[in-house]
Amino acid sequence: MTQTDQSQRLFLYSTAVSDVGYVRSNNQDSAFAGERLVAMCDGMGGHAGGDTASTIAIRSLAHIECDDHHQDPQSLALMMETSVIAAHDAIVGKAKREHRLSGMGTTVTALALADGSWVLAHIGDSRAYLLREGKLVRMTQDHSYVQHLINTGRISPAEARSHPQRNVVMRVLGDFDIDPRPDISISKARPADRWLLCSDGLCGVLEDSTITEVLESVSDQAECAQQLVTMALKAGSTDNVTVIIADATLALDADAFDLPHQTPLVGGAASSNLEALADILDEPVAATPRLRDESNESPAKRAAALTQGGDLDKEEEIQGVMVQPSSAREESGERHVPDTGEIPVILKEDGSQTDDPYDPDVADAIHKEHLEQRRRDRSHRRRLRLILASIVALVLVALVGGTAAAYYWSQQQYYLGQENDRVTIYQGVPTKAFAVPLSHPVKSTDIKISSLPQSWRDQLDEGITVSSLTDAEEHAALIRREAKNLKTEQGSGSSKTKPVASPSASSSSSPGKSEGGQHSS
């Protein structure tokens, strides 16, 4: 529209179709089609994550639909950018609170009409096309790896379609360390402008020439959207497919009572809770129409739903449903407070409710929520540190207690060893712990190590373990006697040698008996 010529005021009329497709088990796309705003979000990050991220983004943008229709394009552009960044903050916050959603994200392609101008916000690889006077122009540039390769001349657009990394997106909203600011563009609107917003489930399989032909030849919006989605599925799309058709309609008499009007349509994941969006807009909203029976209930589609656990019947129950805002649901006892996902709803002084992130009160509430979340995070980290410290303390106590018990037991033991060429009685065990000896000498005998047979020396090197100090003293006496007898026999020059007893611990039980193996000389 223009401020100077109200008779030439432009209105936006739109529709959308979103389908889960033949391969995926759930629809992670979300779509919004209103009379001032249309938005397409393609979620990613797992079964639940993609649903949640795209839904949050739609809810963050939806307030634009009911804002002042006479707002200038520059203010609207700033509002759209602020809303996209608010959606990013909400997605990140929810992912931090619910670890199962970690890594979720979504693309955003949103278009609004203000003062006769189009305002387009874009991040990711969903696309916006403008058909004007028979010519199709792609108005967004993919924030993807293959687009980067195309821009640098390393591959051609044709090669990009079959590139193995064609699904790698370099910029999205979500739980990533990526700049969330969208690309913003403003262009002059003209009567009969036709826009197509779509997920890569469509533009990834259909040629631009095919898209142009359908947009130009099928004037009915609903039929046009139906045909495009059906053609993408038949062309082999393995993703969810979402299409939004938006037309600029010229009202010849802007003061007429019966101006163009439509109920906002919500599709895909965001349609799972229509009440939330009805409360944000404070007006009725409806689910997008489902894909025609000929494709939606085809054997391939039904088999895909059964094989992958998709609840096709439940999805069809949602499609086409219209819900009223909370003000019209109070009598039924339903929840009055709108559920906007992660965007706080503020009650204004005039009694109205808003979740517009551009509103100072909402921005202040978001800031307070972030501060509170940081406080909870700090408290959570302190609790984790206390728990970890307690666990470490318990482990240390157990280790110290076990070490003390082991050392106490070791000091009740005795063994015979050697020190300074003497048979010596030690208290403890003949080993070390962390290079610390676990024994010490308590009594040295007059038995010289050098006077003993080599086999005895070897055993004394290793330590002859006994059970008490008394046993150690008795065993030392046994060694002394056996060594004396051996010396006497060797000195007498006898032709036969008395068997030599090994100085093992078992000898102490019978001090006067030789228990070593006998060998005849």
C-alpha positions as CSV (number, residue, x, y, z in Angstrom):
1,M,0.0,0.0,0.0
2,T,1.0,3.7,-0.1
3,Q,0.2,6.5,2.2
4,T,-0.6,8.9,-0.6
5,D,-2.9,6.7,-2.6
6,Q,-5.2,4.7,-0.3
7,S,-7.2,3.6,-3.4
8,Q,-4.2,1.6,-4.5
9,R,-3.7,-0.2,-1.1
10,L,-2.2,-3.7,-1.5
11,F,-3.3,-6.6,0.7
12,L,-1.6,-10.0,1.1
13,Y,-3.6,-13.2,0.6
14,S,-1.9,-16.5,1.3
15,T,-2.3,-20.3,1.8
16,A,0.0,-23.2,2.6
17,V,0.3,-26.9,2.4
18,S,2.8,-29.0,4.5
19,D,3.3,-32.7,4.1
20,V,5.5,-35.2,6.0
21,G,6.5,-37.0,2.8
22,Y,7.2,-40.6,2.1
23,V,10.4,-41.1,4.0
24,R,10.3,-39.1,7.3
25,S,8.4,-40.3,10.3
26,N,7.4,-36.8,11.4
27,N,7.0,-33.3,10.0
28,Q,9.7,-30.9,11.3
29,D,8.6,-28.0,9.0
30,S,6.4,-25.3,10.3
31,A,4.4,-22.7,8.2
32,F,2.4,-19.6,8.9
33,A,0.2,-18.0,6.2
34,G,-1.6,-14.8,7.1
35,E,-2.8,-11.6,5.5
36,R,0.3,-9.6,6.5
37,L,2.9,-12.2,7.3
38,V,4.0,-15.6,5.8
39,A,6.8,-17.6,7.3
40,M,8.5,-20.9,6.5
41,C,10.7,-22.7,9.0
42,D,12.5,-26.0,8.4
43,G,13.6,-27.6,11.7
44,M,16.5,-29.9,12.3
45,G,18.1,-31.8,15.2
46,G,16.3,-35.0,15.7
47,H,12.7,-36.2,16.0
48,A,11.7,-33.8,18.8
49,G,14.3,-31.1,18.3
50,G,13.4,-30.0,14.7
51,D,9.7,-29.8,15.6
52,T,10.4,-27.7,18.7
53,A,12.8,-25.3,17.0
54,S,10.6,-24.5,14.0
55,T,7.5,-24.1,16.2
56,I,9.3,-21.6,18.5
57,A,10.4,-19.6,15.5
58,I,6.9,-19.4,14.1
59,R,5.5,-18.3,17.5
60,S,8.2,-15.7,17.8
61,L,7.2,-14.2,14.4
62,A,3.5,-14.5,14.6
63,H,2.8,-11.3,16.5
64,I,3.8,-9.4,13.3
65,E,0.5,-10.5,11.8
66,C,-1.5,-8.5,14.2
67,D,0.7,-5.4,14.6
68,D,-0.2,-2.0,13.1
69,H,-0.8,-2.5,9.4
70,H,0.4,1.0,8.6
71,Q,3.9,0.5,10.0
72,D,6.7,1.7,7.7
73,P,9.0,-0.9,6.1
74,Q,12.2,0.1,8.0
75,S,10.5,-0.4,11.4
76,L,9.0,-3.6,10.2
77,A,12.4,-4.8,9.1
78,L,13.9,-4.1,12.5
79,M,10.9,-5.8,14.2
80,M,11.4,-8.9,12.0
81,E,15.2,-9.1,12.8
82,T,14.5,-8.7,16.5
83,S,11.9,-11.4,16.4
84,V,14.2,-13.8,14.6
85,I,17.0,-13.2,17.2
86,A,14.5,-13.6,20.0
87,A,13.5,-17.0,18.5
88,H,17.2,-17.9,18.5
89,D,17.6,-17.0,22.2
90,A,14.5,-19.0,23.0
91,I,15.7,-22.1,21.1
92,V,19.1,-21.9,22.8
93,G,17.5,-21.5,26.2
94,K,15.2,-24.4,25.8
95,A,18.0,-26.6,24.5
96,K,20.1,-25.8,27.6
97,R,17.1,-26.7,29.9
98,E,16.2,-29.9,28.1
99,H,19.4,-31.8,27.1
100,R,17.5,-34.1,24.7
101,L,17.0,-31.0,22.5
102,S,20.7,-30.2,22.4
103,G,21.8,-29.3,18.8
104,M,18.3,-28.4,17.5
105,G,17.9,-25.6,15.1
106,T,15.7,-24.2,12.2
107,T,15.8,-22.2,9.1
108,V,13.6,-19.1,8.8
109,T,12.2,-17.4,5.7
110,A,9.6,-14.8,6.5
111,L,7.9,-12.2,4.3
112,A,5.7,-9.3,5.4
113,L,3.8,-6.5,3.6
114,A,4.0,-2.9,4.9
115,D,3.3,0.4,3.3
116,G,3.4,-1.0,-0.2
117,S,6.8,-2.8,0.4
118,W,7.9,-6.3,0.9
119,V,10.1,-7.0,3.9
120,L,12.0,-10.3,3.7
121,A,14.0,-12.0,6.5
122,H,16.0,-15.1,5.7
123,I,18.5,-17.5,7.3
124,G,19.2,-21.1,6.3
125,D,18.4,-22.9,3.1
126,S,14.6,-22.6,2.8
127,R,13.8,-20.3,-0.2
128,A,11.6,-17.4,-1.3
129,Y,10.8,-16.9,-5.0
130,L,9.0,-14.0,-6.5
131,L,7.0,-14.4,-9.8
132,R,6.5,-11.0,-11.4
133,E,5.2,-10.5,-14.9
134,G,6.0,-14.1,-15.8
135,K,9.6,-14.1,-14.5
136,L,10.6,-16.1,-11.5
137,V,13.4,-14.6,-9.3
138,R,15.0,-16.3,-6.4
139,M,15.0,-13.7,-3.6
140,T,17.0,-15.5,-1.0
141,Q,20.5,-17.1,-1.1
142,D,21.0,-20.4,0.6
143,H,23.3,-20.3,3.6
144,S,24.7,-23.7,2.7
145,Y,28.0,-25.3,1.9
146,V,27.1,-26.0,-1.7
147,Q,26.0,-22.4,-2.2
148,H,29.4,-21.4,-1.0
149,L,31.0,-23.7,-3.5
150,I,28.8,-22.2,-6.3
151,N,29.7,-18.6,-5.2
152,T,33.4,-19.4,-5.3
153,G,33.0,-21.1,-8.7
154,R,34.1,-24.5,-7.6
155,I,30.8,-26.2,-8.7
156,S,27.9,-25.3,-11.0
157,P,24.2,-25.0,-9.8
158,A,23.5,-28.3,-11.7
159,E,26.3,-30.1,-9.8
160,A,25.0,-28.8,-6.5
161,R,21.8,-30.8,-6.8
162,S,23.7,-34.1,-6.5
163,H,26.5,-32.9,-4.3
164,P,27.0,-35.3,-1.3
165,Q,27.0,-32.3,1.1
166,R,24.1,-30.5,-0.3
167,N,22.2,-30.7,3.0
168,V,25.0,-29.0,5.0
169,V,23.6,-25.7,6.3
170,M,26.2,-23.1,7.5
171,R,23.8,-20.6,9.1
172,V,20.6,-21.4,11.0
173,L,18.8,-20.4,14.2
174,G,19.5,-22.7,17.1
175,D,21.8,-24.3,19.6
176,F,25.0,-23.5,17.6
177,D,27.8,-20.9,17.8
178,I,26.6,-19.2,14.7
179,D,25.5,-15.6,14.0
180,P,21.7,-15.6,14.2
181,R,21.1,-12.3,12.4
182,P,19.0,-12.9,9.3
183,D,19.5,-11.4,5.9
184,I,16.9,-8.5,5.6
185,S,15.8,-7.0,2.3
186,I,13.1,-4.5,1.4
187,S,11.6,-4.2,-2.1
188,K,8.7,-2.4,-3.7
189,A,5.5,-4.4,-3.9
190,R,3.4,-4.5,-7.0
191,P,-0.2,-5.8,-7.7
192,A,-0.2,-9.4,-8.8
193,D,3.1,-10.2,-7.2
194,R,3.1,-13.9,-6.4
195,W,5.5,-15.3,-3.8
196,L,6.5,-18.9,-3.2
197,L,8.1,-19.8,0.2
198,C,9.2,-23.4,0.4
199,S,11.4,-25.9,2.2
200,D,14.3,-27.7,0.4
201,G,12.0,-30.7,0.1
202,L,10.5,-28.9,-2.9
203,C,13.3,-26.7,-4.4
204,G,15.8,-29.5,-4.0
205,V,14.0,-31.7,-6.5
206,L,12.0,-29.4,-8.8
207,E,13.6,-27.3,-11.5
208,D,13.0,-23.5,-11.5
209,S,11.3,-23.9,-14.9
210,T,8.8,-26.4,-13.5
211,I,8.1,-24.1,-10.5
212,T,7.6,-21.1,-12.8
213,E,5.1,-23.0,-15.0
214,V,2.9,-24.1,-12.1
215,L,3.0,-20.7,-10.4
216,E,2.1,-18.9,-13.6
217,S,-0.5,-21.3,-15.0
218,V,-2.4,-22.2,-11.8
219,S,-4.1,-19.0,-10.5
220,D,-5.9,-20.6,-7.6
221,Q,-3.6,-20.5,-4.6
222,A,-4.8,-23.7,-2.9
223,E,-4.6,-25.7,-6.2
224,C,-1.2,-24.2,-6.9
225,A,0.2,-25.3,-3.5
226,Q,-1.4,-28.7,-3.8
227,Q,0.2,-29.3,-7.2
228,L,3.7,-28.2,-6.2
229,V,3.8,-30.4,-3.1
230,T,2.4,-33.4,-5.1
231,M,5.0,-32.9,-7.9
232,A,7.9,-32.7,-5.4
233,L,6.8,-36.0,-3.7
234,K,6.4,-37.7,-7.1
235,A,9.8,-36.4,-8.2
236,G,11.4,-38.3,-5.3
237,S,11.7,-35.9,-2.4
238,T,13.0,-37.6,0.7
239,D,12.2,-34.7,3.0
240,N,9.2,-33.0,4.4
241,V,7.6,-30.7,1.8
242,T,6.1,-27.3,2.6
243,V,4.8,-24.7,0.2
244,I,3.4,-21.2,1.0
245,I,1.8,-19.2,-1.8
246,A,1.3,-15.5,-1.2
247,D,-0.3,-13.0,-3.6
248,A,-0.5,-9.2,-3.6
249,T,-4.1,-8.2,-3.9
250,L,-5.2,-4.8,-5.0
251,A,-8.2,-3.3,-3.2
252,L,-9.9,-0.8,-5.4
253,D,-11.7,0.9,-2.5
254,A,-9.7,0.8,0.7
255,D,-12.6,2.3,2.6
256,A,-15.0,-0.5,1.6
257,F,-16.6,-2.6,4.3
258,D,-15.8,-5.9,2.7
259,L,-11.9,-5.8,2.5
260,P,-9.9,-8.9,1.7
261,H,-9.5,-11.0,4.9
262,Q,-8.4,-14.5,5.7
263,T,-8.0,-16.6,8.8
264,P,-4.3,-17.3,9.5
265,L,-3.3,-20.8,8.5
266,V,-0.7,-22.8,10.5
267,G,0.9,-25.9,9.1
268,G,3.4,-28.6,10.0
269,A,4.9,-29.0,13.5
270,A,3.5,-25.6,14.7
271,S,-0.1,-26.8,14.1
272,S,0.2,-29.3,17.0
273,N,-0.9,-26.5,19.4
274,L,-3.1,-24.1,17.5
275,E,-4.3,-22.6,20.8
276,A,-0.9,-21.0,21.5
277,L,-0.9,-19.1,18.2
278,A,-4.6,-18.1,18.6
279,D,-3.7,-16.6,21.9
280,I,-0.6,-14.8,20.5
281,L,-2.8,-13.3,17.7
282,D,-5.9,-13.0,19.9
283,E,-8.0,-14.2,16.9
284,P,-9.0,-17.5,15.4
285,V,-6.4,-19.6,13.5
286,A,-6.8,-22.7,11.4
287,A,-4.6,-25.6,10.4
288,T,-3.5,-25.7,6.8
289,P,-5.5,-28.0,4.4
290,R,-4.0,-31.5,4.1
291,L,-2.6,-32.8,0.8
292,R,-5.2,-34.2,-1.5
293,D,-6.4,-37.8,-0.9
294,E,-4.9,-39.0,-4.2
295,S,-1.4,-38.5,-2.8
296,N,-1.9,-38.3,1.0
297,E,-3.6,-41.7,1.1
298,S,-1.7,-43.4,-1.6
299,P,-0.3,-46.9,-0.8
300,A,3.2,-45.5,-0.7
301,K,2.3,-42.8,1.8
302,R,0.3,-45.1,4.0
303,A,3.0,-47.7,3.9
304,A,5.6,-45.0,4.9
305,A,3.5,-43.9,7.8
306,L,3.1,-47.5,9.1
307,T,6.7,-48.4,8.5
308,Q,8.2,-45.4,10.3
309,G,5.7,-45.1,13.1
310,G,4.1,-41.9,11.8
311,D,0.6,-41.1,13.2
312,L,-1.0,-40.2,9.9
313,D,-4.6,-40.3,11.3
314,K,-3.7,-37.9,14.1
315,E,-2.0,-35.5,11.6
316,E,-5.1,-35.6,9.4
317,E,-7.3,-34.8,12.4
318,I,-5.4,-31.6,13.0
319,Q,-5.5,-30.4,9.4
320,G,-8.4,-28.1,8.7
321,V,-9.3,-27.5,12.4
322,M,-10.0,-23.9,13.5
323,V,-9.5,-22.8,17.1
324,Q,-10.5,-19.7,19.0
325,P,-8.3,-17.5,21.2
326,S,-8.4,-17.8,25.0
327,S,-10.8,-15.0,25.3
328,A,-13.4,-17.1,23.5
329,R,-12.5,-20.3,25.4
330,E,-12.8,-19.1,28.9
331,E,-16.4,-20.4,29.3
332,S,-15.2,-24.0,28.6
333,G,-12.7,-23.7,31.5
334,E,-9.6,-24.1,29.3
335,R,-6.3,-22.4,30.1
336,H,-6.4,-18.7,29.7
337,V,-2.7,-17.9,29.8
338,P,-1.3,-18.3,26.2
339,D,1.5,-20.8,25.7
340,T,3.9,-19.3,23.3
341,G,6.7,-21.8,23.8
342,E,9.6,-19.7,25.0
343,I,8.5,-16.1,24.4
344,P,6.9,-14.5,27.6
345,V,3.4,-13.1,27.3
346,I,3.0,-9.7,28.9
347,L,-0.3,-8.2,30.2
348,K,-0.3,-4.5,29.1
349,E,-1.9,-1.7,31.2
350,D,-4.8,-1.5,28.7
351,G,-5.6,-5.2,29.4
352,S,-4.2,-6.6,26.1
353,Q,-1.6,-9.3,25.9
354,T,1.5,-9.3,23.7
355,D,4.5,-11.5,23.1
356,D,6.2,-9.1,20.7
357,P,9.9,-9.2,21.4
358,Y,10.1,-5.6,20.0
359,D,7.8,-4.4,22.8
360,P,9.9,-2.9,25.7
361,D,7.9,-4.8,28.3
362,V,8.4,-8.1,26.6
363,A,12.1,-7.4,26.0
364,D,12.5,-6.6,29.7
365,A,10.7,-9.8,30.6
366,I,13.0,-11.8,28.3
367,H,16.0,-10.1,29.9
368,K,14.7,-11.0,33.4
369,E,14.1,-14.6,32.3
370,H,17.7,-14.8,31.0
371,L,19.0,-13.4,34.4
372,E,16.9,-15.9,36.3
373,Q,18.1,-18.7,34.0
374,R,21.7,-17.7,34.6
375,R,21.0,-17.7,38.4
376,R,19.6,-21.1,38.1
377,D,22.5,-22.3,36.1
378,R,25.0,-21.0,38.7
379,S,23.0,-22.7,41.4
380,H,23.0,-25.9,39.4
381,R,26.7,-25.7,38.9
382,R,27.3,-25.1,42.6
383,R,25.2,-28.1,43.5
384,L,27.1,-30.2,41.0
385,R,30.4,-29.0,42.5
386,L,29.3,-29.9,46.0
387,I,28.1,-33.3,44.9
388,L,31.4,-33.9,43.1
389,A,33.4,-32.7,46.1
390,S,31.4,-35.0,48.4
391,I,32.0,-38.0,46.0
392,V,35.8,-37.2,45.9
393,A,35.9,-36.9,49.7
394,L,34.1,-40.2,50.2
395,V,36.6,-41.9,47.7
396,L,39.5,-40.3,49.6
397,V,38.2,-41.5,52.9
398,A,37.7,-45.0,51.6
399,L,41.2,-45.0,50.1
400,V,42.8,-43.6,53.3
401,G,40.8,-46.0,55.4
402,G,41.7,-49.0,53.2
403,T,45.4,-47.9,53.2
404,A,45.4,-47.5,57.0
405,A,43.8,-50.9,57.4
406,A,46.3,-52.5,55.0
407,Y,49.3,-50.9,56.7
408,Y,48.0,-52.0,60.2
409,W,47.7,-55.6,59.0
410,S,51.2,-55.4,57.4
411,Q,52.7,-54.3,60.8
412,Q,51.4,-57.4,62.5
413,Q,53.6,-59.6,60.2
414,Y,57.2,-60.6,60.5
415,Y,59.9,-62.1,58.3
416,L,63.5,-63.1,58.2
417,G,65.8,-61.2,55.8
418,Q,69.3,-59.9,55.8
419,E,71.1,-56.7,56.8
420,N,74.8,-56.0,57.0
421,D,75.6,-59.7,56.3
422,R,73.5,-60.8,59.2
423,V,70.2,-62.7,59.4
424,T,67.8,-60.1,60.6
425,I,64.2,-60.2,61.9
426,Y,61.9,-57.6,60.3
427,Q,58.5,-56.4,61.3
428,G,56.1,-55.9,58.3
429,V,56.0,-57.4,54.8
430,P,58.9,-57.6,52.3
431,T,57.5,-55.1,49.8
432,K,57.1,-51.4,49.1
433,A,54.0,-49.2,48.5
434,F,54.7,-46.1,46.3
435,A,58.5,-46.6,46.9
436,V,57.9,-46.6,50.7
437,P,59.1,-49.8,52.5
438,L,56.4,-51.6,54.5
439,S,58.9,-53.1,57.0
440,H,61.7,-52.3,59.4
441,P,64.4,-54.4,61.2
442,V,63.6,-55.2,64.9
443,K,66.3,-57.7,65.8
444,S,69.7,-58.6,64.3
445,T,71.2,-62.1,64.9
446,D,74.8,-63.3,64.9
447,I,74.2,-65.5,61.9
448,K,76.4,-64.5,59.1
449,I,74.8,-64.6,55.6
450,S,78.2,-65.5,54.0
451,S,78.3,-68.7,56.0
452,L,75.1,-70.0,54.6
453,P,74.5,-72.1,51.5
454,Q,73.4,-70.1,48.4
455,S,69.9,-71.5,48.4
456,W,69.4,-70.2,51.9
457,R,70.7,-66.8,50.9
458,D,68.3,-66.6,48.0
459,Q,65.4,-67.3,50.3
460,L,66.5,-64.7,52.8
461,D,66.8,-62.2,50.0
462,E,63.1,-62.7,49.2
463,G,62.2,-62.8,52.9
464,I,61.0,-65.9,54.9
465,T,57.6,-64.9,56.2
466,V,56.5,-66.0,59.7
467,S,53.4,-65.3,61.8
468,S,54.9,-63.7,64.9
469,L,58.1,-62.4,66.5
470,T,58.4,-65.7,68.5
471,D,58.2,-67.8,65.4
472,A,60.8,-65.5,63.8
473,E,63.2,-66.0,66.8
474,E,62.6,-69.8,66.7
475,H,63.3,-69.9,63.0
476,A,66.5,-67.9,63.4
477,A,67.6,-70.5,66.1
478,L,66.8,-73.3,63.6
479,I,69.0,-71.6,60.9
480,R,71.8,-71.2,63.5
481,R,71.7,-74.9,64.4
482,E,71.5,-76.1,60.9
483,A,74.4,-73.8,59.8
484,K,76.5,-75.0,62.7
485,N,75.8,-78.7,61.9
486,L,76.7,-78.1,58.3
487,K,80.0,-76.5,59.2
488,T,80.9,-79.3,61.5
489,E,80.2,-82.0,58.9
490,Q,82.1,-80.1,56.3
491,G,85.1,-79.7,58.6
492,S,85.2,-83.5,59.6
493,G,85.8,-84.4,55.9
494,S,83.1,-87.1,56.1
495,S,82.5,-89.0,52.8
496,K,78.8,-88.4,53.3
497,T,77.0,-85.2,54.0
498,K,74.0,-85.0,56.2
499,P,71.0,-83.6,54.4
500,V,70.8,-79.9,54.6
501,A,67.5,-78.4,55.7
502,S,66.0,-75.5,53.8
503,P,65.4,-72.5,56.1
504,S,61.7,-72.2,55.0
505,A,59.1,-71.0,57.4
506,S,57.7,-74.5,57.7
507,S,61.0,-75.6,59.4
508,S,60.1,-73.6,62.5
509,S,57.3,-75.9,63.4
510,S,59.9,-78.7,64.2
511,P,63.2,-77.1,65.0
512,G,65.2,-80.3,65.4
513,K,64.1,-82.0,62.2
514,S,65.5,-81.6,58.7
515,E,62.8,-81.1,56.1
516,G,64.7,-80.3,53.0
517,G,64.9,-82.6,50.0
518,Q,67.5,-85.4,50.5
519,H,70.3,-86.0,48.0
520,S,72.9,-88.8,48.2
521,S,76.5,-87.7,47.5
